[in-house]
């Protein structure tokens, strides 16, 4: 196990909702990361954003960790949910909100 794998694993285990993204929740640096941030903010979900642009090892490490080639990547209670398209689709059909509620994560009422 590499140190970067351990770091990623620890972040995913120790935070209910983690978004590996380009930029920060306050300043997303790509449209896809920005869309996921908008959805999470709209739902009022507390989450930790991790900026993959700040560290090339994390940027590559998260792709290796999930076997998923793109950023952003959303994790809920240790489970990989998906990237922007999957998160957006789940949000639009109510699955994302249901997933949060099933996991005991507070969601703002629509």
TANORPE-V105016 format. One record per backbone hydrogen bond with DSSP energy under -1.0 kcal/mol. CO is the residue of the C=O (numbers start at 1). NH is the residue of the N-H. Records with the same first field share a line. If there is no record, write none. Layout:
CO=NH, NH
This chain:
2=6
3=7
4=8
5=9
6=10
7=11
8=12
9=13
10=14
16=77
17=48
18=75
19=50
20=73
21=52
22=29
27=24
30=34
31=35
32=36
33=37
34=38
35=39
36=40
37=41
38=42
39=43
40=45
43=108
48=19
50=21
55=59
56=60
57=61
58=62
60=64
61=65
62=66
63=67
73=20
74=81, 82
75=18
76=79
79=76
82=74
83=87
84=88
85=89
86=90
87=91
88=92
89=93
90=95, 96
91=94
94=98
95=99
96=100
97=101
98=102
99=103
100=105
101=104
